[in-house]
């Protein structure tokens, strides 16, 4: 379902042992834009939203109270696909920041060019030109 209001209708949500380090990786290495970060009194990330294009990923610190935090427990890793315009430049930026690359930029049979990386806590991030619902 595509949102007609410009607000993302699906937002992956990932909990991290070190959410602040995850935010740095996502912004510095992957080019996400920090939208908001709410921290608790102890410095844990209660809720953060990072944007890429018209999509948003939400994240927070593991080990907090609440239904979602308990349900997620030690869940993970997650996989997220992000559409980018220049796969090679995006890949170069990730490499420059020391991100573990699982697959270098590759032309796919279905018309996309993409690469795959793993963040410090094992989540898999794929970046490419394939736009779901747009026919490739």
N, C-alpha and C positions, 0 to 999 in steps of 0.2 A: 504494500500500500504506500503510495507516495503522498506525502503531506502537501496539501495545497496552501498551507500558511507559511511555508518556508522554514518551519520548525521540524527538526528531524523526528521521524515517527519511530525509529529504532535507535537505541543508544546502548552499545555494549558497556557493561559495567564490570570492572575488574578490581579485586582487592589485592593489595601488595603488602609484603612485610615491611618494605621501605618505600612508601608511597612518594616521599619527597624525591628520592632518587629516580623513581619511575617518571615523575613529572619532568625532571631534568632531561632524561633520555628522550621522552616523547617530544619535548619542545626543542631541545638543542640538536638532537640527532635526526629526528623524524619530521621536524618542522611544524608540529602542532602549535596552536596558539592557546595560551592559557586564558580561559574565560573567567573562571572563578575558582578559588581555593578557600575552603573553610577549615580552620584548624581548631582542635580542642585545646584545653588549657595545658595539656602535657605535650603539645606539639604534634600530636597525631593528626593525620588528614582525615577529617570527618567526611568531606565530600569535595571533589574537584571535577571540573568540566573542562575538557580540552577539545578544541575544534580543529577540523581539517576539512577544507571546502565547506560543504553544507552539512557535514556530519559532526557528531559529538561523541566522545568516549567519556564515560564517567568513571572515576576511580576513588579509592579511599584506602585507609590503613586496615590491615587484618587485625583481629584480636579485640575488636570493639564489641560493645553490647548491641543488642537489637536483633530483630528477626532476620534481616538480610545477612548481617555479619555472621550470625550463628549458622544460617542455612548454607552460606558459602564455605564456612569453616576452612578446611585446607583444600578447597576446590582449586582447580587449575590444572595445567595451564589452559589458557583460552587462545583462540585463533581469531584474528581480526584482519579483514581485507580493506585497504584504503585506496581509493582511486587517486592517482596523481598524473599530472600532465607529462613531466619529464622524468621517466624512470631512472635513466642513467645519472642525472644530476642528483636526484633524491638518494640513490644508492651511494654515490660518491660522498655525500654529506654524512650518511650513516657510517660509512667506513672511516671517515675522518674522525668521527666521535667514538671509534672503537667498538661499534656494535658487532655482535656475532652474526655473520652472514651465512645463511644456510643454502641459499641458491642465488648465484649472480644474476644480473638482468638477462632474461631469456625470452625469446620470441616463442609464443605458444601456438599450437595448432588452431586454436579458436580465435586467433587474431589479436590477442593481448600481448603486451610486453610487461613482464613483472619480475620481481625479486622477492626473496623471503629472508627474514631476520628473526633472531630470538632475543628477547630482552633479558635483563639480568635475573629475572625470576621465572624464566622458562616459557613465557607467553610468546606465541608465534604471530608476527606481524608481516603481512604480505602487502606489497605496494605495486600497483600496476595500472595499466590503461583500460582494463576491462571495466565497463560500467554496467552493473546489473540492470536489466530492464531496458537498456539502450541498444541491445542487439550487438554488443561487442564494441 
